[in-house]
Amino acid sequence: MDDSGSKPENIDQREPQFEQQVQRLYQLTVYARWLVVGLLWLTIAPFALWSMRSEFALWLDYFTWTALRYSFAYNRFATFGLVLCIGMTISALVWQIRHSLGKLPTAERQRLEKQVLQIRRKGKNHPLWKWVCSR
């Protein structure tokens, strides 16, 4: 397939095997998103929480919104780490809920189909070949 968007004549996108490969690639995308979220929570979040441990002690004694605000304002790296972890988690949740409640959006479906065609064209040299096409 070239970049002009035309599909090769020898691949019928309605064949059941192609549909299964698109579904496998979609599942890999879901797993990859959650893997990234998990890695963020296992690597960045502990450092961010550890650097804010003195603020947690203050919050236990005197929890106010002002104490919370100043804790985040004066611990910018920790705040950035926590916001990154929480933001990626919410993003993955919203993305997965949106796809599980309805069909895949057309643009997303076309992107997956194009990727499957690229994987098929490259063959066993593509890193995703054994997960998408070899079953």
C-alpha positions in Angstrom: 0.0 0.0 0.0 1.4 3.4 -0.9 0.9 6.6 1.0 -1.9 7.8 -1.4 -4.4 5.7 0.5 -5.2 3.1 -2.2 -5.3 -0.4 -0.9 -3.6 -3.4 -2.5 -5.8 -5.6 -4.7 -4.8 -8.9 -3.1 -6.1 -8.0 0.4 -9.8 -8.0 1.0 -10.5 -6.0 4.1 -13.8 -7.8 4.6 -12.2 -11.2 5.1 -12.7 -12.7 8.6 -8.9 -13.1 9.1 -8.4 -9.4 8.5 -11.1 -8.5 11.0 -9.5 -10.8 13.6 -6.1 -9.1 13.0 -7.6 -5.7 13.4 -9.2 -6.8 16.7 -5.9 -8.2 17.9 -4.1 -5.0 17.1 -6.8 -3.1 19.0 -6.3 -5.4 22.0 -2.6 -4.8 21.9 -3.3 -1.0 21.8 -5.5 -1.4 24.9 -2.9 -3.5 26.7 -0.1 -1.1 25.8 -2.0 1.9 27.2 -2.6 0.2 30.5 1.0 -1.0 30.6 2.2 2.6 30.3 -0.2 3.7 33.0 1.0 0.9 35.3 4.6 1.7 34.6 4.0 5.4 35.5 2.3 4.4 38.8 5.2 2.0 39.6 8.0 4.4 38.7 7.0 8.0 39.0 4.2 8.0 41.6 6.4 6.4 44.4 9.0 9.1 44.0 6.4 11.9 43.9 4.6 10.6 47.0 7.9 10.0 48.8 9.0 13.6 48.2 5.8 14.8 49.7 5.9 12.7 52.9 6.5 15.7 55.1 3.4 17.4 53.7 1.3 14.3 54.4 2.3 14.6 58.1 1.2 18.2 58.1 -2.1 17.3 56.3 -2.8 14.7 59.0 -2.5 17.3 61.7 -4.0 20.3 59.9 -5.8 19.5 56.7 -6.9 22.7 55.0 -7.3 23.5 51.3 -4.6 26.1 51.7 -2.1 23.5 53.0 -2.9 21.3 50.1 -2.5 24.1 47.6 0.9 25.2 49.0 2.1 21.6 49.2 1.5 21.2 45.5 2.8 24.7 44.7 6.2 24.2 46.4 6.7 20.6 45.3 6.5 21.1 41.6 8.2 17.9 40.5 6.1 15.8 42.8 3.0 17.6 41.6 3.9 17.1 38.0 4.5 13.4 38.6 1.2 12.9 40.3 -0.7 14.9 37.7 0.9 12.9 35.0 0.0 9.6 36.6 -3.6 10.7 37.3 -4.0 12.3 33.9 -2.8 9.2 32.0 -5.1 7.0 34.1 -8.1 9.1 33.5 -7.2 9.4 29.8 -6.9 5.6 29.5 -10.2 5.1 31.3 -12.1 7.6 29.2 -10.6 6.2 26.0 -11.5 2.6 26.9 -15.0 3.4 28.1 -15.7 5.4 25.0 -14.7 2.4 22.8 -16.5 -0.2 24.9 -19.8 1.7 24.9 -19.9 2.0 21.1 -18.2 1.0 18.0 -14.7 2.2 17.2 -14.7 5.6 15.5 -14.1 5.5 11.8 -10.8 7.3 11.9 -9.5 4.9 14.6 -10.7 1.9 12.7 -9.0 3.1 9.5 -5.8 3.7 11.4 -5.9 0.2 12.8 -6.6 -1.3 9.3 -3.8 0.7 7.8 -1.4 -0.5 10.5 -2.5 -4.2 9.9 -1.8 -3.8 6.2 1.6 -2.4 7.0 2.3 -5.3 9.3 1.2 -7.8 6.7 3.3 -6.1 4.0 6.5 -6.2 6.2 5.8 -9.8 7.2 7.8 -11.5 9.9 10.3 -8.6 10.0 7.7 -6.4 11.8 7.8 -6.5 15.6 4.1 -7.0 16.0 3.8 -9.8 13.4 3.6 -12.7 15.8 0.9 -11.0 17.9 -1.2 -9.8 15.1 -0.8 -12.0 12.0 0.7 -15.3 13.0 -2.3 -16.9 14.7 
